[in-house]
Amino acid sequence: MKLYFVPFACSLATRIAIAEAELDADFIQVRPGEPLPDGRPFTAISPMGYVPAMETASGLVLSEGPAVLTYIADLAAEGVLAPAPYTEERYQMMRWLNFVSTELHKAVFAPLMTSKSTDGARDWAKGLAAKRFDLLSAHLDGQEYLVGSFSVADAYLLSVLNWCEFAGVAIVDWPVLVAWRAKMRARPSVAEAMATEMPLRQAA
Ligand SMILES: N[C@@H](CCC(=O)N[C@@H](CS)C(=O)NCC(=O)O)C(=O)O
């Protein structure tokens, strides 16, 4: 399986998931504006040009983070990266994957992390952060993970919360989230994934 990534982008969650489940994958770094190492344009894999994206030896090509993360979770041993299918917790995990994707990643962080944004778009996005961080903070207060045990939703949330300082979102105002992020960063799979991608980000 090939996993396409940009260092410290949301695709970090896929690296965490692969490490957590002790699966094998080839990670292919996507360099904006450049073809892939095999000469294809990245849009041949991911039509929007977004990471994460993946490709299996049997020909499955998949993009969109929640779908890629759920696929990886289903390759892992049951309970390692996701609650069992058809359980209530499984749907709660899907709820959080969608929340992180739409309410945090795209609504709050995307406009704050592109040079193409306007001041108005940035103000609007920052204004959205408080309600979403309040909700997360209340949910994670006294709870280790978004759902029961560690899941790909935690990996995705951690990857997005990593951007707070760069994006100018004041996570310090939510001590529960600061503590949760610190604890997640100390998790071996997360520490390993971040240590792998940090020099790649610095060199990019
Ligand atoms: N809807 C996509 C969005 C993924 C996305 O925004 N990825 C960012 C990195 S975190 C990206 O590849 N951006 C490149 C670009 O905007 O051209 C998903 O959920 O996977």
The ligand as an SDF file (V2000), in Angstrom:
LIG
                    3D

 20 19  0  0  0  0  0  0  0  0999 V2000
  -11.3050   16.8840    1.9310 N   0  0  0  0  0  0  0  0  0  0  0  0
   -9.9380   16.4390    2.0810 C   0  0  0  0  0  0  0  0  0  0  0  0
   -9.0950   17.6310    2.4510 C   0  0  0  0  0  0  0  0  0  0  0  0
   -7.6490   17.2660    2.6690 C   0  0  0  0  0  0  0  0  0  0  0  0
   -6.7560   18.4960    2.6970 C   0  0  0  0  0  0  0  0  0  0  0  0
   -7.2110   19.6360    2.7870 O   0  0  0  0  0  0  0  0  0  0  0  0
   -5.4530   18.2490    2.6540 N   0  0  0  0  0  0  0  0  0  0  0  0
   -4.5200   19.3330    2.6220 C   0  0  0  0  0  0  0  0  0  0  0  0
   -3.3800   19.0700    3.5850 C   0  0  0  0  0  0  0  0  0  0  0  0
   -3.8930   19.0660    5.2820 S   0  0  0  0  0  0  0  0  0  0  0  0
   -3.9310   19.4310    1.2380 C   0  0  0  0  0  0  0  0  0  0  0  0
   -3.5730   18.4350    0.6430 O   0  0  0  0  0  0  0  0  0  0  0  0
   -3.8290   20.6440    0.7190 N   0  0  0  0  0  0  0  0  0  0  0  0
   -3.2350   20.8670   -0.5630 C   0  0  0  0  0  0  0  0  0  0  0  0
   -3.9250   21.9680   -1.2960 C   0  0  0  0  0  0  0  0  0  0  0  0
   -4.7380   22.6820   -0.7020 O   0  0  0  0  0  0  0  0  0  0  0  0
   -3.6210   22.1070   -2.4800 O   0  0  0  0  0  0  0  0  0  0  0  0
   -9.8220   15.3580    3.1310 C   0  0  0  0  0  0  0  0  0  0  0  0
  -10.6710   15.3080    4.0350 O   0  0  0  0  0  0  0  0  0  0  0  0
   -8.9050   14.5470    3.0500 O   0  0  0  0  0  0  0  0  0  0  0  0
  1  2  1  0
  2  3  1  0
  2 18  1  0
  3  4  1  0
  4  5  1  0
  5  6  2  0
  5  7  1  0
  7  8  1  0
  8  9  1  0
  8 11  1  0
  9 10  1  0
 11 12  2  0
 11 13  1  0
 13 14  1  0
 14 15  1  0
 15 16  2  0
 15 17  1  0
 18 19  2  0
 18 20  1  0
M  END
$$$$
